[in-house]
């Protein structure tokens, strides 16, 4: 009976050992896959931060351009008023 139990125990261990090794292999593969995924995520995060910086710089340039256009529009409006005032003023034909 002891020999049968020992044989049975050996059979069980022989069956469990490859399964355990496969678990370790899968875990190792999973760890590598997770590390690769984390590396890819880190790269994407760096790219996102770079793009956010690019967007912020572009927005600043856009605001500056908007301000410059606003100032130019104001200058044009003032010049148009001056021209209108000059046209409306009585024209003197000679010297008094």
C-alpha positions as CSV (number, residue, x, y, z in Angstrom):
1,X,0.0,0.0,0.0
2,X,2.9,2.4,0.8
3,X,4.4,1.7,-2.6
4,X,1.1,2.5,-4.3
5,X,0.7,5.7,-2.4
6,X,4.2,6.7,-3.1
7,X,3.7,5.9,-6.8
8,X,0.5,7.9,-6.7
9,X,2.2,10.8,-5.0
10,X,5.0,10.7,-7.7
11,X,2.4,10.7,-10.4
12,X,0.7,13.7,-8.9
13,X,4.0,15.6,-8.5
14,X,5.0,14.7,-12.0
15,X,1.7,16.1,-13.3
16,X,1.8,19.2,-11.1
17,X,5.4,20.2,-11.8
18,X,5.0,20.9,-15.6
19,X,1.8,22.7,-14.8
20,X,3.6,24.8,-12.2
21,X,6.4,25.5,-14.7
22,X,3.9,26.6,-17.3
23,X,2.4,29.0,-14.7
24,X,5.8,30.4,-14.1
25,X,6.4,30.8,-17.9
26,X,3.0,32.4,-18.3
27,X,3.7,34.7,-15.4
28,X,7.1,35.6,-17.0
29,X,5.4,36.3,-20.3
30,X,2.8,38.4,-18.6
31,X,5.5,40.3,-16.7
32,X,7.3,41.1,-20.0
33,X,4.0,42.0,-21.7
34,X,3.1,44.3,-18.7
35,X,6.6,45.9,-18.8
36,X,6.3,46.5,-22.5
37,X,2.8,48.0,-22.0
38,X,4.0,50.3,-19.2
39,X,6.9,51.4,-21.4
40,X,4.5,52.1,-24.3
41,X,2.2,54.1,-21.9
42,X,5.2,56.1,-20.6
43,X,6.2,57.0,-24.2
44,X,2.6,58.0,-25.0
45,X,2.5,60.2,-21.9
46,X,5.7,61.9,-22.9
47,X,4.2,62.6,-26.4
48,X,1.0,63.9,-24.8
49,X,3.0,66.3,-22.6
50,X,4.9,67.5,-25.7
51,X,1.7,68.0,-27.6
52,X,0.2,69.9,-24.7
53,X,3.2,72.2,-24.7
54,X,2.9,72.7,-28.5
55,X,-0.8,73.5,-28.1
56,X,-0.1,76.0,-25.3
57,X,2.6,77.7,-27.4
58,X,0.3,77.9,-30.4
59,X,-2.6,79.3,-28.3
60,X,-0.2,82.0,-27.0
61,X,0.8,82.9,-30.5
62,X,-2.9,83.0,-31.6
63,X,-3.7,85.3,-28.7
64,X,-0.8,87.6,-29.6
65,X,-2.0,87.6,-33.3
66,X,-5.6,88.4,-32.1
67,X,-4.3,91.3,-30.0
68,X,-2.3,92.7,-32.9
69,X,-5.2,92.5,-35.2
70,X,-7.5,94.2,-32.7
71,X,-4.9,97.0,-32.4
72,X,-4.7,97.3,-36.1
73,X,-8.5,97.4,-36.4
74,X,-8.6,100.2,-33.8
75,X,-5.9,102.2,-35.7
76,X,-7.9,101.8,-38.9
77,X,-11.1,102.9,-37.3
78,X,-9.3,106.0,-35.9
79,X,-7.8,106.8,-39.3
80,X,-11.2,106.4,-40.9
81,X,-12.7,108.9,-38.4
82,X,-9.9,111.4,-39.1
83,X,-10.5,111.0,-42.9
84,X,-14.2,111.5,-42.4
85,X,-13.6,114.6,-40.3
86,X,-11.3,116.0,-42.9
87,X,-13.8,115.4,-45.7
88,X,-16.6,117.1,-43.6
89,X,-14.5,120.2,-42.8
90,X,-15.2,123.2,-45.0
91,X,-12.5,123.7,-47.5
92,X,-10.9,127.1,-47.6
93,X,-10.2,128.3,-51.2
94,X,-7.6,130.9,-50.4
95,X,-5.8,132.9,-47.8
96,X,-7.6,135.5,-45.8
